[in-house]
Amino acid sequence: MKTNRRKFIRTATAGTTGFILGAGKMSAKSYNRIIGANERLQVAIAGLGRRVNAIYAPISIKRNNVDLVYLCDVMTSQREKAAGIVAERMGSKPKLEKDIRKVLADKEVDALFNLTPDHWHAPGTIMALAEGKHVYVEKPCSHDMNENELIVAAQKKYNKVVQMGNQQRSSDHTIEIIKDIHSGAIGKTYKAVAFFSSRRGEVPAQKPAAVPAGLDWELFQGPATRRDYTSETWNYNWHWYGWNYGTAELGNNGTHELDVARWALGVDFPNHVEADGLKTAFVDDGWEMYDTMEATFKFEDNKTIKWDGKSRNGYPTYSSGRGTVIYGSEGSVYVDRGKYILYDRSGKVVRERISEKKEGGLALGGGGDMSTLHVENFFNTIRGKEKLQAPIDDAAVSMAMVHYGNVAYRIDEGFDIDPKTGKMLNDKAMELWGRAYAEGWEPKV
């Protein structure tokens, strides 16, 4: 029975574009009967840190017909904590595993939630695709432009569903206002400002330390080049400890708002980027990247996206901590995770909608109704009932903006980009197109 279930789910999936039921031969009622209570999706979660709390809810909803069969993390305490939560909330006992490779080798696993640190996102996803799994990969979907291209190529090669965790794509109120913008509600769009203001505190300076009890440091590093363990690295602060693991705040949070800005303006790759980033707070602490950045992305048709990121200054420049402002010839729009406001050209409010659904904004890990809808869209696309809200080939274009901004900061100069291919037209920038890997861990498609 299990073999037949796997064969059916494989056959019933047509990549990120969805599946027309039976090409007109199978009704939705018939399809639901086939993939009913005995045809449940078997899913695994890799990475049991803060973001996993957003995934429990959609997995536990009965209508989604899902079994959580693996909890995977390189830290023993994370596995044990997650097992306790799942037992209490779902009444089930998934297998506990520290090595993602063993999870992916299990032929009965249909889909992977890849919630690992950034340096694992593309390599882990590519490994999962090669093993025949569908993948929900958290943002950022890649660590650099090379991985950005590889993850798209892998999806096309293996023809599986790959959704990035840019969950605002599944937000009802955002979908509504973006549709209105595209229909001319504010005339011809020309600029969007994506912003993030937070009050992150001091980060401990890295010091040589013993590997914490229960942590498999070798597996944590995985594809990354090897180094000795330093204190505080494994537990979130890897975001700020250099470029071996993280993608700075642009990758951590900018991905979301830049994606909304690009969606609203209807643009693809930019043709030029400039970035001005610096460290402004706790200048002697362990934070090794910018904590403040202003970046400008220029597009064809005289369109511009600006990024205003303040990781350690909570001043609400645009009235809230995160969101996007879109400007047009006849008006403007403010949109964030909780609402949108449509203004006419004089600045008068034309319409406002406050979402009934709730989603975490600045809290670590976030989660809420928007994340649940995004995961359900992933499940329904696997079953052929919907199309992905954030297919990886489109999500990767937004991801490229993150990489361009980070590269411009790292080489301390702006550069042109080929808007058709996404290639960076700068020799120094192209030196950062990819990264070095630990021997034997290079992702391949």
N, C-alpha and C positions, 0 to 999 in steps of 0.2 A: 504493500500500500504506500509506504514511504517513497519508494522509487517512482511509482506512478504519480504521486503528488509533486515530486521534484520535476518530473518530465512535463507535467501540465503547466506548472508555474513558469518554467523556462519557455514553453511554447507560447504561452499567453502574454508574453511581454515583448514589446517592440521598442525598446530603448526609451529615450526621454520624450518621444513624441506621442506616447500613449498607444492604445490598441483599440481598433474598431471591432466591437464584439462579433466574432465569427465572420468578419467581412460581410455582414448583413445576413448571415445564416443562423446566428445564435442570439436569442433575446437576452435582455438583462436578467430576466427572471430565471431563464435556463442557466445562465452563467453563474448567478448567485447560488443556485442549487448545487452546481458542480464544486464550487469553491466555498462550501458551507462550513459547518462546524468541524468536519473532519479534514478540512483542507486549510489548516492554519499556517500562516507565515511563521517560520522559525527564525528568530532574530538574535543577534549578539550585540553587546555593547562593549567597545574597547575604549578605556579612558573613563574613570569613575570619579573625576574631580567635581568641580562646582557645576558644570554644565549638565551633568547627568540628571540633576533634579528636574530639568525641563522635559526630559524624555520619558520619565516614569509614567506621567499622566496619559499620553496617547497610547502607550503600550498596554496600559491597564484597562482602557475603555473596551468594553465587550464587543461593540460593533466592528472594531478593527480586526478582530479575529487573529490575534497574535500570541505566540508563545515566546517568552524571553528564555532562551536556553543557555546563554553564556554571559557571565560578567567577567570582564578581563581588565586587569590593571597590573602594573609592575610593582605596586605597593600593597603588601599584605593587608594593612589596616584599611585601605580603600576598598578592597574586595570584601572584607568582613563587614564593613559598615554598609556597603551597598546590599549585601546579602540580607542583612537584618531589615533594611528598609523594604526590600522586595518581598520578603516573607510576611511583613506586617501589612503592606499595601495590597499585595497581589496573592498572597497565600501560596507562593510557589518557591521552589528551590533550584535556581539555575546552577549550572556547573560553574565553578570558580577556576579561573586560569590566569596565569601571569604572562603567557607568551601568545601574542596575537597570531602567530604562525600556526599554532596548534588549533586555535579556533577556526581559522580559515581553511584548514585541512579537513574539517568535518563537512562531509558532503550534504548533511541534512540542514546546514545553516543556509537560509535563503538570502538574508540581508544583514549588513553590518552597519552599526552606528559608530562612526569613527570620531570620537570625542577626545582624542589624544592631544598632546602638545603640538604646536604648529609644524615642527620639523618632521612629524610623523604623518601629517594629513595626506599629502600626495603619495608618498611611498606606500603607506598602509592601504590607501584606496586602490592603488594600482595592483597591489598584491591581492586584494580582495576580488577585484574584477577578474584577474587571471584565474582565480579559483571559482568563478561563476557566481559571485555574490552581487546583489544590488547594494548600493552604498549611499547612506546619508552622511555626508562629511561636514563637520563644522567649519565655519569660516576661521581663518582664511584657507581656501582649498589648496593653496600651494605656498611654498616658502620663497619662491623666486620665479622668474619668467620661464626658465627651462622646465621646471615642474608644472607650471601653468599650461604649457603646451603638451606635456606628457600626459597629464590627467585627462585632457580632452581627447587626445589620440587613443588613450586606453578605453575610454567610454565608447568611442566609435568602433574600436576593434572588437570589443567583447559584447557590445550591444546590450548593456545592462542599464538600469535606471540609476542615475547619479544626481542627487540633489544636494546643493550647498545650503548650509544653515543660515542664509540671509532671510530670516523668517518674516520680515516686513513685506516680502513679496506675497505673503498669504494673508495680509491684513485687509479686511473688508473695506475699511474707510480709506486706506491708501490706494487700493485697487480702484475704488470709485473716483477719487480725485485725480489720479493719474489718467484715467480714461477721459475725464472731463478736460484736463489739460491738453491731451492729444486731440480732443474734439474742438479746441479753440477757445476754451473758457477764459484764458488770459491772453488771447491773441498769439502772436509768434513768440515762442520762448527764446531767450538769449542767454540767461545766466541762472545758475543755481549755486547756493552756498550751503555746504554740508558742514555741520559743526558738532563738537563734543567738548563739554566742560565738566571736569571731575575734580575731586578733592583727594586724589591719591596721596598717601603719606610717605614718610621716609622709608627707604628700602635698605635693609642691612647690607653692609659691605661684605663682599665675598671673602671668605677665609677658608683655608684648607680645613677639612673636617672628615671625620669618619663617615662612611656611608650609613645613613639611618637604618636601624633595624627593620627588616622586612622589605627594603627597597632593592630591586634588581637594577643596579645602576647601568649595567651593560645593556639591558633591554630598554631602559629609559632613553639612553643615547641612540640606540638603534641605528638609523641612517647617518646620524651626525658624526663628525670626526671626534675622536676620543680625547678626553682630558680627565684629570683627577677631579673627584667630587669636591665642591665647595658648599659651605653652609647655606641653607635656605633655597638651594637651586630647584629641587624637585617640586616644591609646593608653590606654584604660581609665579614666583619671582624669576623663573626661567624667561618670562616675557621680557625682562629688562636687563638680563645678564648677557649682553652681546648678541650677535647675529647667528650663533650656532643653532639656537633653538627657536627664538622668537622673531616676530616681524614688526615690533614696536607698536605704538598705538594706532598707526594707520591700519595695520593688519588686525589688530585686536578689536578695535571699534570702528575705525574709519571705513572699513569694508561695508558696513551697514548703510551709513548715510551716503557714501559715495555711490553706492548701488542705486539708492532711491533717486539721487540727483541725475545719474545717467539715464535711468528709466524715464524720468520726467522729461528730460530734454530729448530723448530719442536718439542718443548718439552712441557710437561704438568707440573704437580706439581714438585717443587724442592725437594731435599732431605736434604738440609741444608741452613740456612740463617745466615749471620752476618751483623750487621748494626752499623755504627759509625755516630751518629748525634749530632749536637750541635747548639746552638744559637750564631751567630757570629757578628751580627750587631744590633745597637740600643738596647744594652743589657738591658736597663732599661725600654723599652717600653712595650706595652700590648701584644706582641706576646708571646704565652705561649709554643710553640712547637719548634722543631729544625727548623732552616732556612737553614741549610746545612747538607747534608747527603751523605755518601758513603755506599752503601750496596752491598753485594755479595750473589748471589743465585747459589748454586751448584746443578747440575742435573746428572742423570745417563748418562752413555756413555761419561763421562769426559767433559761435557759441562757446561759453566758458563755464567751467565748474571750479569753485574755490573751496578749499578745505581750511577750516579754522579749528584747530585742535589744541585744547589746553588740558593736559592730563592732571595737573596739580594746581589748578586755579579754578575754583568753582563759580566764578562770576558768570551769571546767566546772561551773556551778551545778547542772546536772541530770545530771552524770556524763559528759557528752560535749559536743561542740561544737554540735550541732544535733539537733533532733528535736521530738517532741510527747508530752505526757503527758495522758491522758484519764481523767477521774474519773467514777465512777458510784456509785450507791447501794450496790452490793454488791462493789465492787472498783475497780481502776484498771489502766491499760495504759501502758507506755512503748514508743514505737516510733520508730525512726530508719531511715536508709537501709540499715542492716546487720542489724537484728534487731528483735524485739519481746519484751517480757516482760509476762505477764499475772499480776496480783496479786489476791488476795482482799481483803476489806475490812480484815482484820487486818494486811495488808502481806506475807503469805506468798506466795512465788512458786508459782503454780499451773502455769504452762507457759511455756517459753521457746523461741523459734525463732531461730536464727542463719541468715541467708540464705546460700546457696551462691554467690549472685551478688554481684559487687562493683561499687560505684558510688562515684565521687568524692564526698567530703563537703565539706571546706573548701578544697580545692585550686582555684585559679582555673581556670575552664573545666569542671572536673569530667569527667563522662563515665564510661562503663562499661556493664555488662550491662543496667542499668535503662534507660538512655538508648536502648540498642539495641532493647530490647523495645518501648519507646514509639514509636520510629520504625517498627518493623515493624508495630505496630498501625495506624499511619498508612497504610502501604502496603497492608496487608490490608483496611482499610476502603475505600480507593479501589477495590480490586478486588472489593468486596462480600462479603468473607469474614468480616469481623468488624465490631463496632461500636466507635466511638472510646472510649478510656478517659477522654479529657479533651476532650469536645466544647466548642466555644468558648462556647456559651450558658451552660454550667455553669461553665467556667473563669472566665468574666467576672464571675461572682458572687464568687468568691474574690478576683479582681483588685480588685473594688470595695472590699473591706476594706482593701487597701493604700492606695487613694486616700483613703478616709475617714481613716485614720490620719495620712497625710501632710497632709491638709487641716487636721485638728484641730491638728496641730503648727504649721502655718503661720499659722493665725489665732489660735493660743494659747487655744483654748477647745473644749470638747466640744460636741456637738450631737446632736439627734434625727434619725432617718432614717425615711422611710416604708418599712416592711418589705415592702410589696407592689410598689412601683415603684423603690425604691433612691434616690429623691430625697433630698437633704440639706435638712432643714427649718431652715435657718439662712441668712440673707441674705449674711453674710460668707463662709460656706462656698460658697454658690452662685456667688460671684464667681470661684471657682477651679474651677468645673464643667468648663470647657474651657481652652484656651490660644490665644494668638495664633499665626498662621502667616505664613511668608513669602508674599508675594503670588503667587497662582497655585498654591500648594501645598496649599490646604485640602482635606482628604479629604471626598469627597462620595459619598453612596449614593443 
